[in-house]
Amino acid sequence: MSEDICEVVITAPDEHWLADFVRKLIEQRICASGHIVSPIRSIYRWQGKTEDQPEARVALHTRVKLVPTIVRRANEQHPYVVPCVIATPIAAANPAYRQWILDETQEGPNS
């Protein structure tokens, strides 16, 4: 079990906004990488109505300690009122890839 790293999923209305957001996180060493998939189809309930919309999705690889920073940034910058930001622990990883994530990210939110 690799308890120090995780995958963070974020959805957004388009891949361009998401790519800009991810680039900033990488430049500031908040995540090591972001894998964007677009388009995806999102079906959800919002304000009493069922929505069926195209979106983009990113899977970020980062340290667990940096998830609160990612959530805060998404809440501040995301075009949605309630952005989807979900962190999932990585149960196992290639040891070299795990180390690369650690090498490419800050040790904590105040580093």
C-alpha positions in Angstrom: 0.0 0.0 0.0 1.3 3.4 -1.0 -0.4 5.7 1.6 1.6 8.8 0.7 0.4 9.2 -2.9 -3.1 9.3 -4.5 -5.0 10.0 -7.7 -7.3 13.0 -7.7 -10.1 13.2 -10.2 -11.5 16.6 -11.3 -14.1 17.2 -13.9 -14.7 20.4 -15.8 -16.8 21.8 -18.6 -14.0 21.6 -21.2 -10.4 20.3 -21.6 -8.9 23.7 -22.2 -9.8 25.1 -18.8 -8.7 21.8 -17.2 -5.3 21.8 -19.1 -4.5 25.3 -17.9 -5.5 24.4 -14.3 -3.3 21.2 -14.4 -0.3 23.1 -15.9 -0.3 25.5 -13.0 -0.5 22.7 -10.5 2.4 21.0 -12.1 4.5 24.2 -12.4 3.9 24.8 -8.6 4.8 21.1 -7.8 1.3 20.4 -6.4 0.9 17.4 -8.7 3.4 15.4 -10.8 1.1 14.7 -13.7 -2.4 15.0 -15.1 -4.0 12.7 -17.6 -6.9 14.4 -19.3 -9.7 12.5 -21.0 -12.2 14.4 -23.1 -15.0 14.2 -23.9 -16.7 12.3 -21.2 -20.5 12.2 -20.7 -21.7 13.3 -17.3 -25.3 12.6 -16.1 -26.1 14.0 -12.8 -28.8 15.8 -10.8 -28.3 19.5 -10.2 -30.8 21.9 -8.6 -33.7 19.5 -9.1 -33.0 18.8 -12.7 -31.3 15.8 -14.4 -28.3 17.1 -16.5 -26.6 15.2 -19.4 -23.6 17.2 -20.4 -20.2 16.7 -22.1 -17.2 17.3 -19.8 -13.5 16.7 -19.5 -11.9 14.6 -16.7 -8.4 14.6 -15.3 -6.6 12.1 -13.1 -3.8 13.9 -11.1 -1.0 12.0 -9.4 0.2 13.7 -6.2 0.9 13.4 -2.5 -2.0 12.8 -0.1 -0.8 15.8 1.9 -1.4 18.1 -1.2 -5.1 17.2 -1.7 -6.4 20.0 0.5 -4.4 22.5 -1.6 -5.9 21.0 -4.8 -9.4 21.2 -3.4 -8.9 24.8 -2.3 -7.6 25.8 -5.7 -10.4 24.1 -7.5 -13.0 25.8 -5.2 -11.4 29.2 -5.9 -10.8 28.9 -9.7 -13.2 26.3 -11.1 -16.1 27.6 -13.2 -18.6 25.3 -11.4 -20.2 26.2 -8.1 -19.5 22.8 -6.7 -16.6 21.2 -8.6 -16.0 17.4 -8.5 -12.7 16.8 -6.8 -12.2 13.3 -5.5 -9.0 11.7 -4.1 -8.5 7.9 -4.2 -5.6 6.2 -2.5 -3.2 4.3 -4.7 -3.1 0.8 -3.3 0.0 -0.2 -5.2 2.4 1.4 -7.7 5.5 0.8 -9.7 8.1 1.8 -7.1 10.0 4.0 -9.6 6.8 5.8 -10.6 5.8 6.3 -6.9 9.2 7.8 -6.3 8.9 10.0 -9.3 5.6 11.4 -8.0 7.3 12.2 -4.7 10.3 13.7 -6.4 8.2 16.0 -8.6 5.9 17.3 -5.8 6.2 19.4 -2.7 6.5 17.6 0.7 3.4 19.5 2.0 1.1 22.4 1.4 3.5 24.8 3.1 6.8 23.6 1.5 
